[in-house]
């Protein structure tokens, strides 16, 4: 049975961002895939990618460009699903006025068990780079979530969980 074409909501105006068919019942599995492969380059759009997990999935590095921040509240989760073996995994803003604010925690994997937190300054930082050594893309499953929390502003929700080898360095920079 298909979806009804006429719905009566008693005169209410309803705005939907996205409609997904299907439902979960006890013991069933929702088959809607919320993972997206970044490939070598991917430019995100709110309509297609908001609320999804973006897999940084290319050994030659993935470069992902966020949509312009508008204050929509949209969330984008990034997970290292393939370790970069050349280049870096990079997530950057769409324009020269958007910035990133928040913190990334890096755990050292070379036996020293050092944990270091770096702060994106919220004024000039617009890029996150996982460079395969000091700033991330060292361990599968490293992840962070960016939230479009205000016009021109991206927030790292919670702490980014990254790992490093050698001396930890900030994954944040101004490159856009």
MOMOWO-V173172 format. One record per residue. N is the residue number from 0. RES is the residue in three letters. PHI is phi in whole degrees, 0 to 359 (999 if undefined). PSI is psi in radians with two decimals (NA if undefined). Layout:
BEGIN
N|RES|PHI|PSI + N|RES|PHI|PSI
END
This chain:
BEGIN
0|UNK|999|2.28 + 1|UNK|277|3.09 + 2|UNK|287|2.52 + 3|UNK|294|2.60 + 4|UNK|268|-0.41 + 5|UNK|242|2.16 + 6|UNK|236|2.30 + 7|UNK|255|1.98 + 8|UNK|249|0.47 + 9|UNK|63|0.64 + 10|UNK|85|0.04 + 11|UNK|282|2.51 + 12|UNK|265|2.17 + 13|UNK|241|2.23 + 14|UNK|249|2.18 + 15|UNK|246|2.31 + 16|UNK|281|-0.66 + 17|UNK|205|2.42 + 18|UNK|241|2.26 + 19|UNK|240|2.30 + 20|UNK|278|2.60 + 21|UNK|115|2.91 + 22|UNK|204|2.87 + 23|UNK|249|2.37 + 24|UNK|238|2.97 + 25|UNK|308|2.18 + 26|UNK|85|-0.06 + 27|UNK|263|2.91 + 28|UNK|238|2.31 + 29|UNK|285|2.18 + 30|UNK|265|0.13 + 31|UNK|289|2.08 + 32|UNK|277|2.11 + 33|UNK|259|0.12 + 34|UNK|263|2.46 + 35|UNK|232|2.31 + 36|UNK|281|2.24 + 37|UNK|285|-0.54 + 38|UNK|63|-2.75 + 39|UNK|285|-0.63 + 40|UNK|216|2.53 + 41|UNK|209|2.27 + 42|UNK|254|2.07 + 43|UNK|281|2.58 + 44|UNK|234|2.58 + 45|UNK|299|-0.75 + 46|UNK|298|-0.64 + 47|UNK|265|-0.59 + 48|UNK|244|-0.24 + 49|UNK|302|2.36 + 50|UNK|81|0.05 + 51|UNK|258|2.85 + 52|UNK|262|2.19 + 53|UNK|261|2.03 + 54|UNK|275|2.10 + 55|UNK|280|1.75 + 56|UNK|233|0.37 + 57|UNK|237|2.23 + 58|UNK|299|-0.48 + 59|UNK|274|0.17 + 60|UNK|92|2.52 + 61|UNK|246|2.41 + 62|UNK|242|2.09 + 63|UNK|242|2.30 + 64|UNK|252|2.20 + 65|UNK|287|2.76 + 66|UNK|288|2.87 + 67|UNK|299|2.38 + 68|UNK|285|2.23 + 69|UNK|237|-0.12 + 70|UNK|90|0.37 + 71|UNK|289|-0.38 + 72|UNK|84|0.01 + 73|UNK|298|2.51 + 74|UNK|241|2.49 + 75|UNK|226|2.09 + 76|UNK|259|2.37 + 77|UNK|243|2.30 + 78|UNK|228|2.32 + 79|UNK|283|1.85 + 80|UNK|257|-0.29 + 81|UNK|222|2.23 + 82|UNK|290|2.28 + 83|UNK|291|2.33 + 84|UNK|251|-0.22 + 85|UNK|214|2.74 + 86|UNK|60|-2.72 + 87|UNK|219|2.81 + 88|UNK|274|2.25 + 89|UNK|228|2.35 + 90|UNK|236|2.21 + 91|UNK|222|2.81 + 92|UNK|284|2.96 + 93|UNK|276|-0.37 + 94|UNK|209|3.02 + 95|UNK|283|-0.06 + 96|UNK|255|-0.35 + 97|UNK|285|2.57 + 98|UNK|225|2.89 + 99|UNK|243|2.40 + 100|UNK|227|2.50 + 101|UNK|141|-2.82 + 102|UNK|225|2.60 + 103|UNK|236|2.30 + 104|UNK|254|2.19 + 105|UNK|248|2.32 + 106|UNK|252|2.21 + 107|UNK|288|2.30 + 108|UNK|254|0.14 + 109|UNK|265|0.32 + 110|UNK|102|-0.15 + 111|UNK|271|-0.21 + 112|UNK|56|0.54 + 113|UNK|278|2.38 + 114|UNK|241|2.23 + 115|UNK|231|2.43 + 116|UNK|249|2.33 + 117|UNK|243|2.51 + 118|UNK|251|2.26 + 119|UNK|282|2.21 + 120|UNK|286|-0.20 + 121|UNK|74|0.13 + 122|UNK|235|-0.71 + 123|UNK|235|-0.36 + 124|UNK|290|2.24 + 125|UNK|223|0.05 + 126|UNK|220|2.47 + 127|UNK|244|2.15 + 128|UNK|239|2.16 + 129|UNK|256|1.79 + 130|UNK|266|0.21 + 131|UNK|82|-0.08 + 132|UNK|222|-1.49 + 133|UNK|279|-0.30 + 134|UNK|237|0.12 + 135|UNK|129|-3.10 + 136|UNK|63|0.77 + 137|UNK|250|-0.51 + 138|UNK|227|2.32 + 139|UNK|301|2.47 + 140|UNK|95|-0.11 + 141|UNK|306|2.51 + 142|UNK|204|2.76 + 143|UNK|203|2.73 + 144|UNK|237|2.32 + 145|UNK|249|2.37 + 146|UNK|241|2.30 + 147|UNK|280|1.57 + 148|UNK|261|-0.24 + 149|UNK|198|2.85 + 150|UNK|302|2.15 + 151|UNK|79|0.14 + 152|UNK|226|2.26 + 153|UNK|248|2.41 + 154|UNK|242|2.33 + 155|UNK|282|2.04 + 156|UNK|279|2.19 + 157|UNK|66|-2.62 + 158|UNK|253|2.44 + 159|UNK|291|2.41 + 160|UNK|249|1.84 + 161|UNK|232|2.92 + 162|UNK|227|2.81 + 163|UNK|217|2.86 + 164|UNK|240|2.68 + 165|UNK|71|-2.63 + 166|UNK|275|2.14 + 167|UNK|299|2.53 + 168|UNK|225|2.80 + 169|UNK|292|2.37 + 170|UNK|277|-0.04 + 171|UNK|265|2.45 + 172|UNK|204|3.04 + 173|UNK|247|1.80 + 174|UNK|234|-0.19 + 175|UNK|271|NA
END
